[in-house]
Amino acid sequence: MVHPWSNGELTIYQDVGSRGLGSKSAVLAANSTWTHARVVAAGEFGANNWEDDLFVRWSDGEVSMYGNTQADALGREYQLVP
């Protein structure tokens, strides 16, 4: 599960299940850019078999995908909708 906080911090919770959220990792420290993220979805959208991609819909309508995101680093941005 990915959570964008109101201060722009981006957090990933690994191994989310019925027993709780699992371990927490801060992918990005608080920053003004990510305060504009409206919807963030994590999943397997790229060419590999890992759920390491993030889709983001921004406040201006832009949609981006961040491929190969790690627990401590955001992956490369691909702008899908300008």
CORLINZI-V634942 format. One record per residue. SS is DSSP state (helix for helix, strand for strand, loop for the rest). PHI is phi as a letter, one per 40 degrees, with the letter a starting at -180 (none if undefined). D_FIRST is the distance of its C-alpha to the first C-alpha in Angstrom with 2 decimals. Layout:
ss->SS phi->PHI d_first->D_FIRST
ss->SS phi->PHI d_first->D_FIRST
//
This chain:
ss->loop phi->none d_first->0.00
ss->strand phi->b d_first->3.79
ss->strand phi->b d_first->6.65
ss->strand phi->c d_first->10.20
ss->loop phi->c d_first->12.76
ss->loop phi->c d_first->16.26
ss->loop phi->c d_first->17.88
ss->loop phi->g d_first->15.99
ss->loop phi->c d_first->13.96
ss->strand phi->b d_first->10.69
ss->strand phi->b d_first->8.35
ss->strand phi->b d_first->5.73
ss->strand phi->b d_first->5.13
ss->loop phi->c d_first->6.71
ss->loop phi->f d_first->8.28
ss->loop phi->c d_first->6.73
ss->strand phi->a d_first->10.00
ss->loop phi->c d_first->12.95
ss->loop phi->c d_first->13.92
ss->strand phi->i d_first->11.14
ss->loop phi->c d_first->7.96
ss->loop phi->g d_first->9.44
ss->loop phi->c d_first->10.43
ss->strand phi->b d_first->9.56
ss->strand phi->b d_first->10.63
ss->strand phi->c d_first->11.97
ss->strand phi->c d_first->12.09
ss->strand phi->b d_first->14.58
ss->loop phi->c d_first->16.90
ss->loop phi->d d_first->17.84
ss->loop phi->a d_first->19.65
ss->loop phi->c d_first->21.24
ss->helix phi->c d_first->19.93
ss->helix phi->c d_first->16.28
ss->helix phi->c d_first->17.64
ss->helix phi->c d_first->18.44
ss->strand phi->c d_first->14.97
ss->strand phi->b d_first->14.89
ss->strand phi->b d_first->12.14
ss->strand phi->b d_first->9.25
ss->strand phi->b d_first->7.86
ss->strand phi->b d_first->6.71
ss->strand phi->i d_first->9.12
ss->loop phi->b d_first->12.61
ss->loop phi->b d_first->14.88
ss->loop phi->c d_first->17.26
ss->loop phi->c d_first->20.17
ss->loop phi->c d_first->18.77
ss->loop phi->b d_first->17.20
ss->loop phi->b d_first->13.92
ss->loop phi->c d_first->10.44
ss->loop phi->b d_first->10.84
ss->strand phi->b d_first->11.42
ss->strand phi->b d_first->10.21
ss->strand phi->b d_first->12.16
ss->strand phi->b d_first->13.24
ss->strand phi->b d_first->15.89
ss->strand phi->c d_first->18.02
ss->loop phi->c d_first->20.40
ss->loop phi->c d_first->23.36
ss->loop phi->g d_first->22.07
ss->loop phi->c d_first->21.34
ss->strand phi->b d_first->18.56
ss->strand phi->b d_first->17.38
ss->strand phi->b d_first->15.54
ss->strand phi->b d_first->14.70
ss->strand phi->c d_first->15.54
ss->loop phi->f d_first->15.10
ss->loop phi->c d_first->12.65
ss->strand phi->b d_first->12.66
ss->loop phi->c d_first->11.07
ss->loop phi->b d_first->14.02
ss->strand phi->a d_first->15.11
ss->loop phi->c d_first->14.35
ss->loop phi->c d_first->15.94
ss->strand phi->c d_first->18.91
ss->strand phi->c d_first->18.83
ss->strand phi->b d_first->20.34
ss->strand phi->c d_first->21.55
ss->strand phi->c d_first->21.51
ss->strand phi->b d_first->23.07
ss->loop phi->c d_first->25.22
//
